Amino acid sequence: MFSYIIKRLFVAVPTMLVIITLAFFMMRAAPGSPFDTERKLPPEIEKNILAYYGMDKPLIAQYGDYLAKAATGDFGPSLKYKDKSVAEIISEGFPVSLVVGLSSLTLAALVGTALGILAALNQNRMRDYMVMGVAMAGICIPPFVMGPILSLVFGVQLGWLPAGGLDLGKLTFENLLLPVVTLALPQIAIISRLVRASTVEVLRSNYIRTAYAKGLPGGEVIRKHALRASLLPLVSYLGPACAGLITGSVVIEQVFQLPGIGRQFVIGALQRDYTVVMGVVILYAALIILLNLVADLLYGILDPKVTYE
C-alpha cells in the first residue's frame, strides 16, 4: 500500500503542474487588469505598480516566477487587498467553507444513504417511486434557485432563521442551517440514487440469496452482508464530492453572504485578482487529488478483493 501511495503522489505532481499552467494562462488571457479603475491611472504610476508585482516581465517569465514561489507554498500577495497575502485570505475563509462543506457532506451521506436503502428495499413500490421522485427534483433544482427560495421563505417571510451572513463572524447553528441544507440537497439526491442502484444490484447477488436461504433475518442480512458492498460506489463518489463541498459552493456563499473561499474566488475573478484565484484553484486541485487517494484506500479496506500491487 505504501508504494501505491508514493506512486499516486508522483502522478499528482505533473497533474498539479498542468492545472496550474492552464489556470495561469487562462487568467492572463481574460480581458481586463487588476489595476483597471474608473479613472485611468497615469502611465508612470501604472508602470511602477506593474514593476512592483513583477507584471512588467514577459508572460513566460511571470509564469516561471510564480511556479518557483508556489513550490515553496508562497502564493504571493493579493492584487486587490492591500497588505494581505493569498495565504492569509485562504486561511480566513477556509474554516467557514470547511464547516459548511463537512456539515453538508455528513448530512447528505446519512440522509442519502438511508433513502437509497429504503428505496432499494421497496423496489418498484410506492416508497421507491416517492424517494426517486424527490431525488430527481433535488437534482433538477439547482442550488442557486433553492438557496434564494429557502432564504426568502424561512429567513424573510417566516423569520425563523437568518437570511444570510454570520453573526459577528461566529459559526452558529442558525446561521449555518440554511446554507448547509441548500448545499446538501443535490448531494442527497445523487447519493440516494447511487446507493439505491448499488443496493439493488447487491441484493440480487448469489451470496445474499444464500444468506436468506440459511434463514438469517432480513435486517441482519442487510446490515452485515449487503450494506458494506452497496456502499463501495458511494466511497468513490465521496472523494471529489467532499473536495467540492469543503472548498465551498460559490453560489451558496454568495447567496448567504458567507465569507468562505468560494466567495473570495468569485470576488477575485471579477476583480481580476490573479493570485487569489490561482491560490483557490491550487487548493481545490490538491484537495481533489488527496481525497481521491483517500477514497481509493478506503475502497480497498471495504472490498478485500481490491489489491494495490
C-alpha positions in Angstrom: 0.0 0.0 0.0 2.9 2.4 0.8 4.3 2.0 -2.7 0.9 2.6 -4.2 0.6 5.9 -2.2 4.0 7.0 -3.3 3.2 6.3 -7.0 -0.1 8.2 -6.7 1.7 11.2 -5.2 4.3 11.1 -8.0 1.5 11.2 -10.6 -0.1 14.1 -8.7 2.9 16.3 -9.4 2.5 16.6 -13.2 -1.3 16.8 -12.7 -0.9 19.8 -10.5 1.6 21.3 -13.0 -0.9 21.1 -15.8 -3.7 22.6 -13.7 -1.5 25.5 -12.6 -0.4 26.1 -16.1 -3.9 26.2 -17.6 -5.2 28.4 -14.8 -2.3 30.8 -15.0 -2.6 31.4 -18.8 -6.4 31.4 -18.8 -6.4 34.1 -16.1 -3.9 36.2 -18.1 -5.9 35.8 -21.3 -9.1 37.2 -19.7 -9.8 40.8 -20.7 -9.1 43.5 -18.1 -6.5 44.1 -15.5 -6.4 44.1 -11.7 -5.4 47.7 -11.8 -8.2 48.9 -14.1 -10.3 51.6 -12.4 -13.0 54.1 -13.4 -10.3 56.7 -13.5 -7.3 55.6 -15.6 -4.0 55.7 -13.8 -1.2 57.8 -15.1 1.2 55.8 -17.2 4.1 56.3 -14.8 2.1 55.1 -11.8 0.7 52.1 -13.6 4.2 51.2 -14.8 5.5 51.3 -11.2 2.7 49.1 -10.0 3.3 46.6 -12.7 7.0 46.6 -11.8 6.3 46.1 -8.1 4.2 43.0 -8.7 6.6 41.7 -11.4 3.9 42.0 -14.1 6.1 44.1 -16.4 8.1 41.0 -17.3 7.3 38.7 -20.3 4.4 36.3 -19.5 6.6 33.2 -19.6 9.0 34.9 -17.0 6.0 35.7 -14.8 4.9 32.0 -15.1 8.4 30.8 -14.1 8.5 33.1 -11.1 5.0 32.0 -9.9 5.9 28.3 -10.2 9.1 28.9 -8.2 7.2 30.6 -5.4 4.2 28.3 -5.4 6.6 25.3 -5.0 7.6 26.8 -1.6 4.0 27.5 -0.6 4.1 31.2 -1.4 1.2 32.2 -3.5 2.1 35.9 -3.4 0.2 39.0 -2.3 -3.4 39.8 -3.2 -3.5 42.3 -6.0 -6.7 43.9 -4.6 -6.5 43.6 -0.8 -3.7 45.9 0.4 -1.2 44.3 2.8 -2.8 40.8 2.6 -1.3 37.7 1.2 -3.2 35.0 -0.6 -2.4 32.5 2.2 -4.0 34.9 4.7 -7.2 35.3 2.6 -7.5 31.5 2.2 -6.8 30.9 5.9 -9.6 33.3 6.9 -12.2 31.8 4.5 -11.2 28.1 4.7 -12.7 27.4 8.2 -16.1 28.7 7.1 -16.0 26.6 3.9 -14.7 23.6 5.9 -17.5 23.7 8.4 -20.2 24.2 5.8 -18.8 21.6 3.5 -18.3 18.9 6.1 -21.7 19.5 7.6 -23.3 19.3 4.2 -21.4 16.1 3.3 -22.3 14.5 6.6 -26.0 15.4 6.2 -26.0 14.2 2.5 -24.3 10.9 3.3 -26.6 10.0 6.2 -29.9 11.0 4.6 -28.9 10.0 1.1 -27.8 6.5 2.2 -30.9 6.0 4.3 -33.2 7.0 1.4 -31.3 4.9 -1.1 -31.5 1.8 1.0 -35.2 2.4 1.7 -35.9 2.7 -2.0 -33.9 -0.4 -2.8 -35.7 -2.5 -0.2 -39.0 -1.3 -1.6 -38.1 -1.6 -5.3 -40.9 -0.7 -7.7 -43.2 0.2 -4.9 -44.7 3.5 -3.7 -41.9 4.3 -1.3 -39.4 3.7 -4.1 -41.2 5.9 -6.5 -41.6 8.7 -3.9 -37.9 8.6 -2.9 -36.7 8.6 -6.5 -39.2 11.4 -7.4 -37.8 13.6 -4.6 -34.3 12.7 -5.7 -35.0 13.7 -9.3 -36.4 17.0 -8.1 -33.4 17.6 -6.0 -31.1 17.0 -9.0 -33.1 19.2 -11.3 -33.5 22.2 -9.0 -30.0 23.9 -8.8 -28.7 25.5 -5.5 -28.8 29.0 -7.0 -32.6 28.5 -7.2 -33.2 26.6 -4.0 -31.0 28.9 -1.9 -32.9 32.1 -2.5 -36.2 30.3 -2.1 -35.2 28.9 1.3 -33.8 32.2 2.4 -36.9 34.1 1.3 -39.3 31.6 3.0 -37.5 30.8 6.2 -35.4 33.9 6.6 -37.6 36.8 5.3 -41.2 35.7 5.4 -41.2 33.4 8.5 -38.2 35.0 10.2 -37.2 31.6 11.7 -33.6 31.7 10.5 -31.1 34.4 9.4 -31.4 35.1 5.7 -27.7 35.4 5.3 -24.3 36.4 6.8 -22.7 35.4 10.0 -23.4 36.8 13.5 -20.2 38.8 14.1 -18.3 36.1 12.3 -19.5 33.3 14.6 -20.4 29.9 13.1 -23.8 29.2 14.8 -26.4 26.6 14.1 -28.9 29.2 13.0 -26.5 30.9 10.6 -25.4 27.6 9.0 -28.6 25.6 8.8 -29.9 27.1 5.5 -26.6 27.1 3.7 -25.9 23.5 4.8 -29.3 22.2 3.8 -29.2 24.1 0.4 -25.7 22.6 -0.3 -26.7 19.1 0.8 -29.9 18.8 -1.1 -28.4 18.0 -4.6 -25.9 15.6 -2.9 -28.7 13.8 -1.0 -30.5 13.3 -4.4 -27.4 12.0 -6.1 -26.3 9.7 -3.2 -29.8 8.2 -2.8 -29.9 7.2 -6.4 -26.4 5.9 -6.3 -27.0 3.8 -3.1 -30.3 2.5 -4.4 -28.7 1.3 -7.7 -25.8 -0.4 -5.9 -28.0 -1.9 -3.2 -30.5 -3.4 -5.7 -27.5 -5.0 -7.5 -26.1 -6.4 -4.3 -29.5 -7.8 -3.2 -29.6 -9.8 -6.4 -26.2 -11.4 -5.9 -25.7 -15.1 -5.0 -24.3 -14.6 -1.6 -27.2 -12.6 -0.4 -29.6 -15.3 -1.7 -27.5 -17.8 0.2 -27.8 -15.8 3.4 -31.5 -15.6 3.1 -31.6 -19.4 2.3 -29.8 -20.1 5.6 -32.6 -18.4 7.4 -30.8 -15.3 8.6 -33.1 -12.4 9.5 -33.6 -9.7 6.8 -32.2 -6.9 9.0 -29.0 -8.9 9.7 -28.5 -9.7 6.0 -28.8 -6.1 5.1 -26.6 -4.8 7.9 -23.8 -7.4 7.9 -23.7 -8.5 4.3 -25.4 -6.1 1.8 -24.6 -2.7 3.3 -20.8 -3.0 3.1 -20.8 -3.9 -0.6 -23.5 -1.4 -1.5 -21.5 1.5 -0.1 -18.5 0.9 -2.4 -19.7 3.2 -5.2 -20.5 5.8 -2.6 -16.9 5.8 -1.3 -15.6 6.5 -4.8 -18.1 9.3 -5.3 -17.5 11.0 -1.9 -13.8 11.8 -2.7 -14.4 14.6 -5.3 -17.7 15.5 -3.7 -16.0 16.1 -0.4 -13.4 18.4 -2.0 -16.1 20.4 -3.8 -18.2 20.9 -0.7 -15.2 21.7 1.5 -13.9 24.4 -0.8 -17.3 25.9 -0.6 -20.0 26.4 -3.2 -19.5 29.8 -4.8 -23.3 30.1 -5.3 -24.2 29.2 -1.7 -21.6 31.5 -0.2 -22.7 34.3 -2.5 -26.4 33.8 -1.7 -26.0 33.6 2.0 -23.1 36.1 2.2 -20.7 33.6 3.9 -17.0 34.7 4.0 -15.7 31.4 2.6 -13.1 30.8 0.0 -15.7 30.2 -2.7 -17.0 33.7 -2.3 -13.4 35.0 -2.3 -12.9 33.1 -5.6 -15.8 34.9 -7.2 -14.7 38.3 -6.0 -11.2 37.6 -7.1 -12.3 36.5 -10.6 -14.5 39.6 -11.0 -11.7 41.9 -9.8 -9.0 40.1 -11.8 -7.2 39.3 -8.6 -5.0 36.7 -10.3 -3.1 35.5 -7.3 -6.3 34.8 -5.2 -7.9 32.9 -8.0 -4.7 30.9 -8.6 -4.4 30.1 -4.8 -8.0 28.8 -4.6 -7.6 26.7 -7.8 -4.4 25.1 -6.4 -6.1 24.4 -3.1 -9.1 22.9 -4.8 -7.0 20.7 -7.1 -4.8 19.5 -4.2 -7.9 18.5 -2.2 -9.4 16.6 -5.1 -6.2 14.6 -5.6 -5.7 13.9 -1.9 -9.4 12.9 -1.2 -9.5 10.7 -4.3 -6.5 8.9 -2.9 -8.2 8.5 0.5 -11.3 7.2 -1.3 -9.3 4.6 -3.2 -7.6 3.4 0.0 -11.0 3.2 1.8 -12.3 1.2 -1.2 -9.6 -1.4 -0.6 -10.5 -1.6 3.1 -14.1 -2.2 2.3 -13.5 -4.6 -0.5 -10.9 -7.3 0.3 -10.7 -8.3 -3.4 -9.0 -5.0 -4.2 -5.2 -5.0 -4.1 -2.7 -2.3 -4.5 0.1 -4.3 -6.2 
